Structure formats: C-alpha cells, structure tokens
Amino acid sequence: IRERKKYDSSEVEENDFTYEEKGFENYDGLYDQINNLDEDIQTIIKLRFYEELSLKEIADIMKMNLNTTKSKLYRGLNILKISIKEEELWNA
C-alpha cells in the first residue's frame, strides 16, 4: 500500500479529453418525434426524461395507476424507437 503512488487530481484536469460513446448518435429531431405522440404519452416521457421524475411521481401528477403510467411510457418509447429507425432508413 505504501508503494502506491498518490493520485494527483491536477493530472486529470490538465489532460483535455472528451468522451464519446460509440454507437450513439445525437438525434436532433427527438423532441419533434415526442411531440407527435399522444398527449398523455408525451407528458409522461417529458416528465420522466427531461424532468427526471420517478414513475411514482409521474403517476401521482397524471392521476393514473402506476402500471398504466409504466405501460404508456414503454409503449411511447417503442413508438419512438420504430419511428426513429424508419426515419434513418429514409435518410440513408
């Protein structure tokens, strides 16, 4: 343990590097795609991912059953996934 070098945090700050996750592309039209969904699904997705609320909090705000909130969220995410893939095919 004594032989280990102490970590110097200034070394990390001096190295200017950016992290990019491979296979992930920023999709600029995502917000537009979300706005094309049903209003309640839009609201759930926006509250979950933009406002970072829990599903329980969203269910309380929307005055819905928690399981209904979950199923609408996942249905909306699947619709988004399909529409984004279709758009990528058309733009390719």
Backbone hydrogen bonds, N-H to C=O, Kabsch-Sander energy under -0.5 kcal/mol:
donor,donor_aa,acceptor,acceptor_aa,energy
4,R,1,I,-1.1
9,S,7,Y,-0.7
11,E,8,D,-1.4
12,V,8,D,-0.6
13,E,9,S,-1.4
14,E,10,S,-1.7
15,N,11,E,-1.4
16,D,14,E,-0.8
17,F,15,N,-1.0
20,E,18,T,-0.5
22,K,20,E,-0.5
24,F,21,E,-1.3
25,E,23,G,-0.6
28,D,26,N,-0.8
30,L,27,Y,-1.2
31,Y,28,D,-0.5
33,Q,29,G,-2.4
34,I,30,L,-2.5
35,N,31,Y,-2.0
36,N,32,D,-0.7
36,N,33,Q,-0.8
37,L,34,I,-1.6
42,Q,38,D,-2.7
43,T,39,E,-2.4
44,I,40,D,-2.0
45,I,41,I,-2.5
46,K,42,Q,-2.7
47,L,43,T,-2.6
48,R,44,I,-2.3
49,F,45,I,-2.7
50,Y,45,I,-0.5
50,Y,46,K,-1.8
51,E,46,K,-1.7
53,L,47,L,-2.3
58,I,54,S,-2.3
59,A,55,L,-2.6
60,D,56,K,-2.1
61,I,57,E,-2.4
62,M,58,I,-2.9
63,K,59,A,-0.8
64,M,59,A,-2.3
69,T,65,N,-2.2
70,K,66,L,-2.3
71,S,67,N,-2.4
72,K,68,T,-2.3
73,L,69,T,-2.2
74,Y,70,K,-2.6
75,R,71,S,-2.2
76,G,72,K,-2.3
77,L,73,L,-2.4
78,N,74,Y,-2.0
79,I,75,R,-2.2
80,L,76,G,-2.4
81,K,77,L,-2.4
82,I,78,N,-2.3
83,S,79,I,-2.6
84,I,80,L,-2.6
85,K,81,K,-2.1
86,E,82,I,-2.3
87,E,83,S,-2.1
88,E,84,I,-2.3
89,L,85,K,-1.9
90,W,86,E,-2.0
91,N,87,E,-2.0
92,A,88,E,-0.9
